[in-house]
Amino acid sequence: MTEQLQRKRAPRNTLNPELIVRTALELMDAEGVDSFGMRGLAKRLGVGPMALYTYFRGRDELLDAVRDHAMALNPIQLGGDTWQERVRLTCRGIRGMMLAHPCLVQLFTARPLAGHEVPHAVEALLSMLRAAGFDRDAAARAYLTLFNHVLGVAAWEVQLSRQLADREGRRQLRETMDSLSRARYPTLVDLVPELNRSNGDAQYEFGLDLLITGLERVLAQREAGPGAP
């Protein structure tokens, strides 16, 4: 990926916002948001740094544009016959776009409410919860709980994937696990095989099932009225 990016250059007089955003997204996915800079992007495009400021006022504005672009590439699929199915599909879609573009994890964390596509995703999930019967407070809390689950799991998956893809990262992880004292951490050491298998889609769905089951209980208690057990 890095070698391909190094060969990318903007032909003379073709620099435009779309090319800038696409190239920035590729850079961030390959190298991470922390390593991204306007000078590095300009070098990839074969232009001077000031040329970028013709289209974007600064790094933050470009980050928001990159996030909107990445989310638009992976639109949330709305559907399902029940509120549980609709919520599940929406949360899967948000996680899917984060795994497709790992930089989104950092962009969501750094600027959680900026950009234009984020409010669309928030509106979709909140409207589902309100239509299901959750009151204002419960809908807000349910949304934040669901989104935190998606973001947390995606962040863990992205970081673990990067560590396992690196030889030194795999060595460090293996040494850490091998160095655990069975006398001090007997349960942890005993369950290492199970913990190693508890990743990916199955783990994500396990957590989502727990959250939806809990939300069903909240909704049932509200429908039963005050004083219900």
C-alpha positions as CSV (number, residue, x, y, z in Angstrom):
1,M,0.0,0.0,0.0
2,T,2.7,2.5,1.0
3,E,4.7,1.9,-2.2
4,Q,1.5,2.5,-4.3
5,L,0.9,5.7,-2.4
6,Q,4.5,6.9,-3.0
7,R,3.9,6.6,-6.7
8,K,0.7,8.6,-6.6
9,R,1.1,12.1,-8.0
10,A,-1.5,14.7,-9.0
11,P,-1.1,15.5,-12.7
12,R,-0.6,19.2,-13.4
13,N,-3.8,21.3,-12.9
14,T,-5.9,18.3,-11.7
15,L,-5.7,18.8,-8.0
16,N,-9.2,18.9,-6.5
17,P,-11.0,18.2,-3.2
18,E,-12.0,14.7,-4.2
19,L,-8.4,13.7,-5.1
20,I,-7.1,15.2,-1.9
21,V,-9.7,13.4,0.3
22,R,-9.2,10.0,-1.4
23,T,-5.4,10.2,-1.1
24,A,-5.6,11.3,2.5
25,L,-7.9,8.4,3.3
26,E,-5.5,6.0,1.8
27,L,-2.6,7.5,3.8
28,M,-4.6,7.4,7.1
29,D,-5.7,3.8,6.6
30,A,-2.2,2.7,5.7
31,E,-0.2,4.7,8.3
32,G,-2.7,5.9,10.9
33,V,-4.1,9.3,11.7
34,D,-1.4,10.2,14.2
35,S,1.2,9.9,11.4
36,F,-0.8,11.9,8.9
37,G,0.2,15.5,8.1
38,M,-0.5,18.1,5.5
39,R,3.1,18.1,4.3
40,G,3.2,14.4,3.9
41,L,-0.1,14.5,1.9
42,A,1.2,17.3,-0.3
43,K,4.4,15.3,-1.0
44,R,2.3,12.2,-2.0
45,L,0.3,14.4,-4.4
46,G,3.4,16.1,-5.8
47,V,2.3,19.6,-4.8
48,G,3.3,22.3,-2.4
49,P,1.6,22.2,1.1
50,M,0.0,25.6,0.5
51,A,-1.9,24.1,-2.5
52,L,-4.0,22.0,-0.1
53,Y,-5.1,25.1,1.8
54,T,-6.8,26.3,-1.3
55,Y,-9.4,23.6,-0.7
56,F,-9.2,23.0,3.1
57,R,-8.6,25.6,5.8
58,G,-6.7,23.2,7.9
59,R,-6.0,19.6,9.1
60,D,-9.2,19.3,11.1
61,E,-11.4,20.3,8.2
62,L,-9.7,17.8,6.0
63,L,-10.1,15.1,8.7
64,D,-13.8,15.7,8.8
65,A,-14.0,15.5,5.0
66,V,-12.1,12.2,5.0
67,R,-14.4,10.8,7.6
68,D,-17.5,11.8,5.7
69,H,-16.0,10.3,2.5
70,A,-15.2,7.0,4.2
71,M,-18.7,6.8,5.7
72,A,-20.3,7.6,2.4
73,L,-18.3,4.8,0.7
74,N,-20.0,2.3,3.2
75,P,-23.6,3.6,3.6
76,I,-25.6,2.1,6.5
77,Q,-28.1,-0.4,5.2
78,L,-31.5,0.3,6.9
79,G,-34.0,-2.6,7.1
80,G,-35.4,-5.3,9.3
81,D,-38.9,-6.1,10.5
82,T,-38.4,-5.4,14.2
83,W,-36.6,-2.7,16.1
84,Q,-34.1,-5.3,17.3
85,E,-33.2,-6.3,13.7
86,R,-33.0,-2.7,12.6
87,V,-30.7,-1.8,15.4
88,R,-28.5,-4.8,14.8
89,L,-28.2,-4.1,11.1
90,T,-27.3,-0.4,11.8
91,C,-24.6,-1.3,14.4
92,R,-23.2,-4.0,12.1
93,G,-23.0,-1.3,9.3
94,I,-21.1,1.1,11.5
95,R,-18.7,-1.5,12.7
96,G,-18.2,-2.7,9.0
97,M,-17.2,0.8,7.8
98,M,-14.7,1.1,10.7
99,L,-13.1,-2.2,9.8
100,A,-13.0,-1.3,6.1
101,H,-11.3,2.0,7.0
102,P,-9.4,1.6,10.3
103,C,-8.7,5.4,10.5
104,L,-12.4,5.9,11.2
105,V,-11.8,4.6,14.8
106,Q,-9.4,7.4,15.5
107,L,-11.5,10.0,13.6
108,F,-14.6,9.1,15.6
109,T,-12.7,9.3,18.9
110,A,-10.9,12.6,18.1
111,R,-13.9,14.5,16.7
112,P,-17.0,12.6,17.7
113,L,-19.7,15.1,16.5
114,A,-17.9,16.8,13.6
115,G,-18.6,16.3,9.9
116,H,-21.9,15.7,8.0
117,E,-22.2,11.9,7.8
118,V,-22.0,11.3,11.5
119,P,-25.3,13.1,12.3
120,H,-27.0,10.9,9.7
121,A,-25.9,7.7,11.5
122,V,-26.9,9.1,14.8
123,E,-30.3,10.1,13.5
124,A,-30.9,6.7,12.0
125,L,-30.2,4.9,15.3
126,L,-32.0,7.3,17.5
127,S,-35.1,7.3,15.4
128,M,-35.2,3.5,15.5
129,L,-35.1,3.6,19.3
130,R,-37.7,6.3,19.6
131,A,-40.0,4.5,17.2
132,A,-39.6,1.3,19.2
133,G,-41.0,3.1,22.2
134,F,-38.0,4.2,24.2
135,D,-38.5,7.5,26.0
136,R,-36.2,10.4,25.4
137,D,-33.7,9.6,28.2
138,A,-33.7,5.8,27.5
139,A,-33.2,6.4,23.7
140,A,-30.2,8.7,24.3
141,R,-28.6,6.3,26.8
142,A,-29.3,3.3,24.6
143,Y,-27.7,5.0,21.6
144,L,-24.6,5.9,23.5
145,T,-24.3,2.4,24.9
146,L,-24.7,0.8,21.5
147,F,-22.3,3.2,19.8
148,N,-19.7,2.7,22.5
149,H,-19.9,-1.0,22.0
150,V,-19.3,-0.7,18.3
151,L,-16.5,1.8,18.7
152,G,-14.8,-0.1,21.5
153,V,-14.9,-3.5,19.7
154,A,-13.7,-2.0,16.4
155,A,-10.8,-0.2,18.1
156,W,-9.8,-3.4,19.8
157,E,-10.0,-5.4,16.5
158,V,-8.1,-2.8,14.5
159,Q,-5.3,-2.6,17.1
160,L,-5.1,-6.4,17.5
161,S,-5.0,-6.9,13.7
162,R,-2.1,-4.4,13.4
163,Q,-0.2,-6.1,16.2
164,L,-0.7,-9.6,14.7
165,A,0.3,-8.4,11.3
166,D,3.7,-7.3,12.6
167,R,6.3,-9.9,13.5
168,E,7.6,-7.9,16.4
169,G,4.1,-7.3,17.6
170,R,3.3,-11.0,17.5
171,R,6.5,-11.8,19.4
172,Q,5.8,-9.2,22.1
173,L,2.2,-10.6,22.5
174,R,3.4,-14.1,22.8
175,E,6.1,-13.2,25.3
176,T,3.6,-11.3,27.4
177,M,1.2,-14.3,27.5
178,D,4.0,-16.8,28.2
179,S,5.3,-14.7,31.1
180,L,2.0,-14.7,33.0
181,S,2.3,-16.5,36.4
182,R,-0.2,-19.3,36.8
183,A,0.2,-19.0,40.6
184,R,-0.8,-15.3,40.5
185,Y,-3.3,-15.4,37.6
186,P,-4.7,-18.9,37.6
187,T,-8.0,-18.1,35.9
188,L,-6.5,-15.9,33.3
189,V,-3.8,-18.4,32.3
190,D,-6.4,-21.2,32.3
191,L,-8.6,-19.3,29.9
192,V,-6.0,-18.0,27.5
193,P,-7.1,-20.4,24.6
194,E,-10.7,-19.2,25.0
195,L,-9.7,-15.5,25.2
196,N,-7.6,-15.9,22.0
197,R,-10.6,-17.3,20.2
198,S,-13.0,-14.6,21.5
199,N,-12.6,-12.1,18.7
200,G,-14.2,-11.2,15.4
201,D,-17.8,-11.5,14.4
202,A,-18.8,-14.0,17.0
203,Q,-17.5,-11.9,19.9
204,Y,-19.1,-8.7,18.5
205,E,-22.5,-10.4,18.1
206,F,-22.2,-11.9,21.6
207,G,-21.9,-8.4,23.1
208,L,-24.6,-6.9,20.8
209,D,-27.0,-9.7,21.9
210,L,-26.4,-8.9,25.5
211,L,-27.1,-5.2,24.9
212,I,-30.3,-5.8,22.9
213,T,-31.6,-8.3,25.5
214,G,-31.0,-5.6,28.2
215,L,-32.8,-3.0,26.1
216,E,-35.7,-5.3,25.6
217,R,-36.0,-5.5,29.4
218,V,-35.9,-1.7,29.7
219,L,-38.6,-1.3,27.1
220,A,-40.8,-4.0,28.7
221,Q,-40.5,-2.3,32.1
222,R,-41.6,1.0,30.6
223,E,-44.6,-0.6,28.9
224,A,-45.6,-2.3,32.1
225,G,-45.7,1.0,33.9
226,P,-44.6,2.3,37.3
227,G,-44.3,-0.3,40.0
228,A,-44.0,-3.3,37.7
229,P,-41.4,-5.9,38.8
